[in-house]
Amino acid sequence: MDPISIIIGLVVVAAIATVVYQSKQDNSSDLPAVGKVPAKKVAEAKAPASSTTPTVKKAEPSARVKALKSSEAVKANAPVAKKVPTKTALLKLTKANIELEARDHGIELDARKTKENMVADFQKQAKANAKAAIK
């Protein structure tokens, strides 16, 4: 192929691409872009519901739900119960740390006992304290 025919071919391809691009630009106002809602549908969505369409009423929450959501249900001075660590978590601690954890829960342990006995006493007293707090 000679260079003139290559240049003519490129000019023709460029002209076709320009025509296609211009035609898409002219039709873009008629067609919505991908992911966009046409203006007509937006206007319909904003229009008030006609009297022929049924309206669904939201159910009123029960008195219990209202009470739970109200600020009166949350007491500012209410004590927050500390979660008692599990036996395995306690056994991973040292005896001194077990004793400190017990003191955080208001329980006194005897450090002269074995670690297993300290953990058992801690859980026993924590369970008794929880039952006493419920009553």
Phi and psi in degrees as a GROMACS rama.xvg file:
@    title "Ramachandran Plot"
@    xaxis  label "Phi"
@    yaxis  label "Psi"
@TYPE xy
-86.8661  158.919  ASP-2
-63.1373  -27.6202  PRO-3
-67.3551  -43.6771  ILE-4
-67.943  -32.114  SER-5
-67.2305  -43.7194  ILE-6
-64.1758  -42.1233  ILE-7
-63.7141  -40.87  ILE-8
-62.8565  -41.6609  GLY-9
-65.4088  -38.6552  LEU-10
-64.7666  -41.7839  VAL-11
-64.0102  -44.3434  VAL-12
-62.9937  -41.742  VAL-13
-64.4897  -38.6128  ALA-14
-66.0223  -41.8213  ALA-15
-64.8963  -41.4943  ILE-16
-64.0147  -38.7767  ALA-17
-65.2359  -43.6135  THR-18
-62.7213  -44.1332  VAL-19
-63.5507  -42.6841  VAL-20
-63.1861  -43.9063  TYR-21
-65.324  -38.544  GLN-22
-68.16  -34.4599  SER-23
-69.2046  -35.6723  LYS-24
-65.9503  -39.1597  GLN-25
-68.6322  -36.1942  ASP-26
-85.1837  -8.41479  ASN-27
-66.8585  -27.4165  SER-28
-72.6793  -25.3581  SER-29
-82.9541  -35.3488  ASP-30
-103.527  139.546  LEU-31
-74.5084  150.856  PRO-32
-73.095  159.679  ALA-33
-62.3107  127.936  VAL-34
87.3913  -3.84334  GLY-35
-106.46  150.018  LYS-36
-96.5549  134.531  VAL-37
-59.6397  150.641  PRO-38
-59.9308  -32.9042  ALA-39
-62.7772  -43.4768  LYS-40
-70.2657  -32.8173  LYS-41
-64.7707  -42.3563  VAL-42
-64.5377  -38.1374  ALA-43
-66.3881  -37.1671  GLU-44
-69.2851  -33.1945  ALA-45
-80.3903  -17.7735  LYS-46
-66.4004  143.454  ALA-47
-65.9397  150.773  PRO-48
-66.4825  139.93  ALA-49
-76.5482  166.072  SER-50
-71.4849  -14.2459  SER-51
-84.3421  -19.4195  THR-52
-84.573  132.142  THR-53
-72.9131  142.172  PRO-54
-104.561  138.161  THR-55
-97.4191  124.03  VAL-56
-89.8777  136.825  LYS-57
-74.9289  141.062  LYS-58
-70.9276  139.75  ALA-59
-71.896  137.369  GLU-60
-67.8089  150.081  PRO-61
-69.3485  167.856  SER-62
-62.8216  -34.8524  ALA-63
-66.5721  -42.2806  ARG-64
-65.0514  -41.3099  VAL-65
-61.697  -41.7032  LYS-66
-65.8209  -38.3182  ALA-67
-69.1273  -33.7111  LEU-68
-80.2769  -19.8638  LYS-69
-71.7596  159.135  SER-70
-73.5782  -17.8382  SER-71
-67.8883  -25.1555  GLU-72
-71.4801  -23.5364  ALA-73
-99.2233  116.924  VAL-74
-94.5836  131.751  LYS-75
-71.0587  -32.0823  ALA-76
-95.214  6.14052  ASN-77
-69.5533  130.368  ALA-78
-71.934  143.246  PRO-79
-98.6835  121.024  VAL-80
-71.3862  131.641  ALA-81
-80.1711  140.996  LYS-82
-77.4852  129.654  LYS-83
-79.1483  130.376  VAL-84
-64.9181  154.385  PRO-85
-74.3288  166.226  THR-86
-61.2731  -42.8007  LYS-87
-64.9044  -39.5089  THR-88
-65.0835  -38.5608  ALA-89
-69.1095  -37.8753  LEU-90
-67.9215  -21.0246  LEU-91
-77.5111  -16.9375  LYS-92
-85.1417  163.627  LEU-93
-79.8726  167.249  THR-94
-61.6895  -39.1162  LYS-95
-64.5778  -40.54  ALA-96
-70.7129  -32.8456  ASN-97
-63.9168  -42.5251  ILE-98
-64.0463  -40.4487  GLU-99
-64.2984  -41.3076  LEU-100
-63.6705  -40.3547  GLU-101
-64.5428  -40.0551  ALA-102
-64.5232  -34.6513  ARG-103
-61.4611  -28.0804  ASP-104
-95.6371  4.74295  HIS-105
78.7161  29.0849  GLY-106
-119.722  133.03  ILE-107
-100.175  128.861  GLU-108
-116.685  155.922  LEU-109
-92.9396  114.901  ASP-110
-73.0077  -9.90915  ALA-111
-79.2291  -13.9794  ARG-112
-77.7267  168.897  LYS-113
-71.9395  162.263  THR-114
-59.5929  -43.1569  LYS-115
-61.7296  -41.8908  GLU-116
-69.3131  -36.0659  ASN-117
-63.7787  -42.9078  MET-118
-63.7869  -43.0246  VAL-119
-62.6889  -43.5924  ALA-120
-63.9018  -41.04  ASP-121
-61.1489  -47.7862  PHE-122
-66.1506  -38.5066  GLN-123
-63.6883  -47.1502  LYS-124
-70.0109  -35.742  GLN-125
-64.8237  -39.3199  ALA-126
-65.4305  -40.6507  LYS-127
-65.8456  -40.3046  ALA-128
-64.6061  -37.5251  ASN-129
-66.3487  -40.7185  ALA-130
-65.8147  -39.4124  LYS-131
-66.8105  -34.447  ALA-132
-70.2615  -29.4941  ALA-133
-71.1714  -37.2048  ILE-134
